[in-house]
C-alpha cells in the first residue's frame, strides 16, 4: 500500500467537506433586507377567517433584494395574522404591496362524495390573484397594523361553512 494514500485521502475528504459546508449557510447564506413587524385581521361575513392565507406581492423592486420577497401569514382563531418573510412573524420589508387572500377549507368534501382534492379556496379564488386584487398595503419602518380586511356578503364555496 502506498504510504501517501491515507494522507491524500484525508486531504481530499477535508476539501470535499469544506466545499459542501460552504454551500450550506442557512440565513447567513443570503443577503436579508430589514423587515418590520406587520399584522392584521381578516373577517368574512362577520366571522374571523381562521386559517386564511394572506400574501403580499411587491408593487416595485425592493432595494437590496436579489429576487421579489413575498411576505405571508396565516390567520389564527381570531382571524389575526402576522406576516413572515424569513422567519416566523418577522414582518415584511418596507414598501408598497398588493395583498391577496385565500381561505382553504380542509373540511370540504366534494358534493356526492369521493376522494377530496387539496383544500379548495372557500372564497373561490376571488381574492387570490395579485393582478385583480383590490387590496393594497404599505409597510413602513417600525410596527405596522394593517387595516382589517372585512369581506361582507361574500358567497363561499358550496359545501363549505364559515367555521371549521
N, C-alpha and C positions, 0 to 999 in steps of 0.2 A: 504494500500500500504506500502511496506517495505521502511523505510526511507533511507536505504542504496542503493536502486535501482538507483536513479538518479546519485549518485556518482560513482557507479560501472559502469553504462552505459557510463558516461563521460570518465572514465579512460580507458575503453575498446575502445571507439571511438578514443581517443587520441593515443592509442597504434597502432590501425589499420592504422590511418593516418600516423603516423611516419614510419611504415613498408612500406606503399605504396610509400611515398616520397623517401625513401632510394633507391628504385629501379628506380626512375626517375631522372637521373642525368645529362642528356644532354652530352655535350662534356667532362665534368669532370668525367663521369662515366667510361671512358676507358682511357688507357694509350696511349696518342698520341705520335708518334715519330716525330721528326722535319721534316718539308717539306721545299723544296726550289723551288722558282718560276721557272716555265718552260713553254715555249710557242714555237709554230712553225707554219708552214703554209702547207696547202695541196692544190695541183692543180691536175686536171685530164684533160688530153688532152688540156692543156693550159688555162683552166678555173678554177677560185677559186672554191673549192668544198664546197659551202655553205651548212651547216647542216650535214657535215660528222662527224662521231663519232670516236675519237681516244682513244684507251685503251692501258695501259701499264700493262704487266704481269711480275712480278719479276722473274729473272732467278735463284735466290737463296734466301734462307730465309733472311728476313730483321731483323737485330738485334733490339730487343725490341718490335717487333710486335708479337701479340699473334696469328694472322692469316694473310695470304697474303693480302697486301694492293695493290689495282689495280687502280691507278690514271686514270682519263679520262678527256676528254674535247670535246666540240662541236665547230665546226668552224663557224665563222661569215661570213658576205658577202664577205670579202676579203680572205676567206679560212684560217684565223688565229684562232688558238685555244690556250687556257690557261688551263693547267692541274689543276685538283681538286682532292684532296684526302679526306679531311674532310669538308672543307668549300670552297665556291666559289673562284676559281683561287688561292688557297693557294699553289699549286705546288705538288711536289712528293718527297718522301723520297729518299735520296741518294742511288745509286745502279745501277745495270745493269738490263735492261728490254728488253722484246720483245714487239714490237709495233704492234697493229692490227688496221685495218681501215674498217669501214662500211660507206656507204653513202645512207641512206634511201631516197626514193623518195615518199614524201607524195602526189604528184600529179598523181602518176602512177595509171592507170586503166587497168584491165585485157583486153587483146585483145578479142573483141567480147562482151564486156560489163560485167555486173554482179556486184555483191557486192564485193568491194575490200577487200582483206585481210590486215593485218598490212603492213605498207610500206615495200616493198622489197628493198634489197640492190642493188643499181644501178651497183655496181661492182660485183654482183653475187657471193658474198662470197669468191672471190679470195684472199682477204687480211684480212679476219676476223678470221682465225684460228691461234692461237698462236703457234701451233705445226708446221705450214707450213710457218709462216711469214718470210720474208726476211729482215724485218726492226728491227734494234737493236738500243737502246738508252742507254746512260749512263747519269744519273743525278748526279751532284756534288753539293757541298755546294755553295751557292750563286745563282746568276741568271743563268739560262740555256736557251740558244737559240738552240732549236732542229733543226737539219739540215732540210731544206724544203723537204717535201715529194712530189716529182714530178713524176706523172704517165703519161706516153705518150703512144699513140697508144693502149689504153685500150678499148676493146669493152664494151659498157654499156648495161644494161638491155633493151631488146626490149620494146618499148613503152615509155621509159624514155628519158629525154633530159638532157643536161648538165646544164641547168638553171631551176629555178622553174617557 
